[in-house]
């Protein structure tokens, strides 16, 4: 594989030029952190309200904010007192 070149146009700009290499591997990738739970792609905050909790929905593969817990697979163990 001869000369590989690329550019990522963001601030600050990242540019690269490589030659005589068969592969390129990124050593560090940094992505800005989400600012809120709703920024995450696997969280649905549609019915968020006071007292809501996040429940994982295995069918959709997302966490859903809800105040109603109706799932036969849920076990809440409060410990022994």
Buried (B, 14 or more C-beta within 10 A) or exposed (E): EEEBEEEEEEEEEEEEEEEEEEEEEEEEEEEEEEEEEEEEEEBBBEEBEEEBEBBEBEEEEBBBBBEEEEEEEEEEEEEEE
